[in-house]
Amino acid sequence: MGLIDSHIHLDDVRYQADRTGLLETAKEQGVTDWVVPSVNSDRMQSVIELQGPHVHIALGLHPYWTAEHHESDLDVLADAIENHDVVAVGECGLDYFLPDLNRDKQMTFFDGQIELAKAHDLPLILHVRSAVQAVFERLKAHNYFRAVMHSFSGSVEQAKSIMQKGVYLGFGAAGLNPKARKIQAVIQSIPSSHLMLETDGPDQPFYDQRGQRMLPQHLTRVCDGIAQLKGLKSSDLAASNSHNCKQLFGL
């Protein structure tokens, strides 16, 4: 395997017209594999249909769609996990950034997905926007730490505590923004053994490409930029990222 994208929403409609060509371009630049999480019950099938030798799928219920989630969606998710070769449960977690998302309902669906992951011995792909500590507390409550906190934005101190439990931290284009000193401090402080690279495409574009899609090929720039922050060769960071993805997701 070459460079692995630990988090990209390839099923998004913004990729529909040119997805095949974008993946070919990314392959030419050294990106070989993608982990694609689902976000709600309506999009599970579109993620499943993308599964292939180099597209690895996760199924979950994202907190952003909490208002749309129904209790029965947890049963739908459980059935889908039973019947498909998934590498993780997710994207799931908590979002305390958006004030209109019901926190109790978020917690119910998150707890349910942690239990599903435990039951199937699968890792979790975690959404932690403005909720790093709250998500970590739920992991501790369930005593389950086989996970990656995608798009990590917590502090150096939080990162240290979370890594001590074996949780990986994911970083993408946000860490390359010259103003993102908090994220950069975390990136520089953590060992590569706990770091994963991601695009989170088509969202979270680079600071100098606002309004544009984040593309699969952009993982190379993410890798180069984060390697530079850490004083590493890009090839060494790519290798450790691939190792981490294989370890967590069983690729």
PyMOL commands that set and color helices and strands:
alter all, ss='L'
color gray80, all
select helices_A, chain A and resi 13-15+19-28+41-48+63-68+72-83+103-120+132-142+156-164+173-176+181-189+192-194+216-230+234-249
alter helices_A, ss='H'
color red, helices_A
select strands_A, chain A and resi 3-5+31-37+55-59+88-93+124-127+147-150+168-171+195-197
alter strands_A, ss='S'
color yellow, strands_A
deselect
rebuild
show_as cartoon
